Amino acid sequence: MTLAGLADVGLMSMGHCSVLQNDGLDNDHGALILLGPDEPAFWRIFSSSPEYRDGHPHPMDRWSRRVIDVIAEQAKGVAYYPFGGPPFQPFYSWAIRSGRAWASPIGFLVHDIAGLFASYRGAVWVPEAIPADASRNPCPTCHAPCKTACPVDALRDTYDVAACKTYIASAAGTACMTTGCAARRSCPVGASRRLPAQAAFHMEAFL
């Protein structure tokens, strides 16, 4: 099933998964279509939006809710979001179940198109069953530059968030701050799709 209007708002389907009873949703059947930025077109559309320009907090979350609510309504579906909790919806599990995203060597999700810049802005439940996607995990045949790309080795075992934030807030971390996480950028899948301005926006929000 194809949702109408995705390209108009700079979004794309990142995959879909069947609903399970233990998902705890209002419906225990049908499918969830996962939506993420269709980069690089996404940034031009989002950065021209009233949410981006109004100076209020959480512009991307507010934009996502506005546009995906409309998409869900047109599809006679229900919109779900990775923000607004707790409780939070299990987007990581949904992404894995989609067959188009996998746990990378550094633990972050890697997507078959977006690579380590995988980002999910929402999901739309639809009542129809949708055949599973067939895709290939890029990691088993990759030499894993993501494991050594972090300048402060913040991804050696578990994610050392404090070390990461300290580094990117310093002068030495300017490249990560302005062009995006070095580990994510090192992934050969999809890194060229994300514009530096969008990466900088997310890094600022992360701090």
C-alpha positions as CSV (number, residue, x, y, z in Angstrom):
1,M,0.0,0.0,0.0
2,T,1.3,3.5,-0.9
3,L,0.3,6.4,1.3
4,A,-0.8,9.5,-0.6
5,G,1.1,12.8,-0.4
6,L,4.4,11.6,1.1
7,A,6.6,13.2,-1.6
8,D,4.8,16.5,-1.2
9,V,5.9,16.8,2.4
10,G,9.4,15.3,2.0
11,L,8.7,11.9,3.6
12,M,9.1,8.3,2.4
13,S,8.1,4.9,3.5
14,M,11.0,3.4,5.6
15,G,9.3,0.0,5.6
16,H,6.3,-1.6,7.2
17,C,5.5,-4.4,9.7
18,S,2.5,-6.4,10.7
19,V,0.8,-5.4,13.9
20,L,1.2,-7.9,16.8
21,Q,-1.1,-8.2,19.7
22,N,1.6,-7.3,22.2
23,D,2.2,-4.0,20.4
24,G,-0.5,-2.6,22.7
25,L,-2.1,-0.5,19.9
26,D,-5.8,0.2,19.5
27,N,-5.9,-2.4,16.8
28,D,-4.3,-5.9,16.8
29,H,-4.4,-6.4,13.0
30,G,-3.3,-4.6,9.9
31,A,0.1,-3.0,9.3
32,L,2.3,-0.1,10.4
33,I,3.9,2.0,7.7
34,L,7.0,3.7,9.0
35,L,7.7,7.2,7.8
36,G,11.0,9.1,7.6
37,P,12.7,11.9,5.8
38,D,13.1,11.6,2.1
39,E,16.5,13.3,2.0
40,P,17.8,15.6,0.7
41,A,14.4,17.0,-0.4
42,F,13.0,16.8,3.1
43,W,15.2,19.6,4.6
44,R,14.0,22.3,2.1
45,I,10.4,21.5,2.9
46,F,10.8,21.3,6.6
47,S,13.0,24.4,6.9
48,S,10.3,26.4,5.0
49,S,7.6,25.3,7.5
50,P,5.9,27.5,10.1
51,E,7.1,25.2,12.8
52,Y,10.7,25.6,11.9
53,R,10.4,29.4,11.7
54,D,8.2,30.2,14.7
55,G,10.9,29.9,17.4
56,H,9.0,27.5,19.6
57,P,10.4,24.3,21.0
58,H,10.4,20.9,19.2
59,P,9.7,22.2,15.7
60,M,10.3,18.9,13.9
61,D,8.1,16.9,16.3
62,R,5.3,19.5,15.8
63,W,5.7,19.5,12.0
64,S,5.7,15.7,12.0
65,R,2.5,15.5,14.0
66,R,0.8,18.1,11.7
67,V,1.7,16.5,8.4
68,I,1.4,12.8,9.4
69,D,-1.9,13.3,11.1
70,V,-3.2,14.5,7.7
71,I,-1.7,11.5,5.9
72,A,-3.2,9.1,8.4
73,E,-6.6,10.7,8.1
74,Q,-6.5,10.5,4.3
75,A,-5.6,6.8,4.6
76,K,-8.4,6.2,7.2
77,G,-5.6,5.1,9.5
78,V,-4.1,6.0,12.8
79,A,-0.9,8.0,13.4
80,Y,1.7,7.0,16.0
81,Y,4.9,8.9,16.9
82,P,8.3,8.2,18.5
83,F,7.9,11.2,20.8
84,G,5.3,12.5,23.2
85,G,5.8,9.8,25.9
86,P,6.3,8.1,28.2
87,P,5.2,5.6,27.3
88,F,7.0,5.6,24.0
89,Q,6.0,3.5,21.0
90,P,8.5,0.7,20.1
91,F,9.8,2.2,16.9
92,Y,13.2,0.4,17.2
93,S,11.3,-3.0,17.3
94,W,9.0,-1.9,14.5
95,A,12.0,-0.9,12.3
96,I,13.7,-4.3,12.9
97,R,10.5,-6.1,12.1
98,S,10.1,-4.2,8.8
99,G,13.0,-6.1,7.3
100,R,14.6,-2.9,6.1
101,A,16.6,-1.9,9.2
102,W,19.0,-3.8,11.4
103,A,21.2,-3.3,14.5
104,S,24.5,-2.0,13.3
105,P,27.9,-2.9,14.8
106,I,27.6,0.3,17.0
107,G,24.0,-0.5,18.1
108,F,22.3,2.3,16.1
109,L,19.8,1.3,13.5
110,V,21.1,1.0,9.9
111,H,18.5,1.3,7.1
112,D,18.8,0.0,3.6
113,I,18.5,3.5,2.1
114,A,19.2,5.9,5.0
115,G,22.1,4.0,6.5
116,L,23.1,5.1,10.0
117,F,21.1,8.3,9.4
118,A,17.9,6.3,9.8
119,S,15.2,8.5,11.3
120,Y,11.5,7.8,11.9
121,R,9.1,10.7,12.2
122,G,6.0,8.6,12.7
123,A,4.0,5.5,11.6
124,V,0.6,5.1,10.1
125,W,-1.5,2.1,11.0
126,V,-3.7,0.8,8.2
127,P,-6.1,-2.1,8.4
128,E,-4.8,-3.9,5.4
129,A,-2.2,-6.7,5.6
130,I,0.9,-5.8,3.5
131,P,3.3,-8.3,2.1
132,A,6.7,-8.2,3.8
133,D,9.6,-6.3,2.2
134,A,12.7,-8.2,1.1
135,S,15.9,-6.3,1.6
136,R,19.5,-7.0,2.5
137,N,21.4,-6.0,5.6
138,P,24.5,-4.1,4.4
139,C,26.6,-4.7,7.6
140,P,27.8,-8.3,7.1
141,T,29.7,-7.4,4.0
142,C,30.9,-4.0,5.3
143,H,34.3,-3.4,6.9
144,A,32.5,-1.4,9.7
145,P,34.1,2.0,9.6
146,C,31.5,3.1,12.1
147,K,33.3,1.2,14.8
148,T,36.4,3.4,14.7
149,A,35.1,6.7,13.3
150,C,34.2,8.4,16.6
151,P,37.0,10.8,17.6
152,V,36.4,10.0,21.3
153,D,35.6,6.4,21.0
154,A,32.1,7.0,22.6
155,L,30.7,3.9,20.9
156,R,33.3,1.3,22.0
157,D,30.9,-0.8,24.2
158,T,27.8,1.0,25.2
159,Y,27.0,4.5,24.0
160,D,28.9,7.0,26.2
161,V,26.5,9.9,25.8
162,A,28.4,12.2,28.2
163,A,31.6,11.8,26.3
164,C,29.8,12.4,23.0
165,K,28.1,15.6,24.2
166,T,31.3,17.0,25.8
167,Y,33.2,16.5,22.6
168,I,30.7,18.0,20.2
169,A,30.3,21.0,22.5
170,S,34.0,21.7,22.3
171,A,36.0,23.4,19.6
172,A,37.5,20.1,18.6
173,G,34.0,18.7,17.9
174,T,33.0,21.4,15.3
175,A,33.0,18.9,12.4
176,C,30.6,16.5,14.2
177,M,28.5,19.5,15.4
178,T,28.1,21.1,12.0
179,T,28.1,18.1,9.6
180,G,26.8,15.2,11.8
181,C,28.1,12.3,13.9
182,A,31.3,11.0,12.4
183,A,30.3,7.4,13.0
184,R,27.0,7.9,11.2
185,R,28.8,9.7,8.3
186,S,31.2,6.9,7.9
187,C,28.5,4.5,6.9
188,P,28.7,3.9,3.1
189,V,24.9,3.6,2.9
190,G,22.9,6.8,2.6
191,A,25.4,9.2,4.2
192,S,25.4,11.5,1.2
193,R,21.6,12.0,1.4
194,R,21.6,14.1,4.6
195,L,22.5,17.8,4.2
196,P,24.9,19.4,6.7
197,A,22.2,21.9,7.8
198,Q,19.9,19.1,8.8
199,A,22.6,17.2,10.6
200,A,23.6,20.4,12.5
201,F,19.9,20.9,13.4
202,H,19.8,17.4,15.0
203,M,23.1,17.9,16.8
204,E,22.0,21.1,18.3
205,A,18.8,19.5,19.5
206,F,20.8,16.6,20.9
207,L,22.9,19.0,23.1
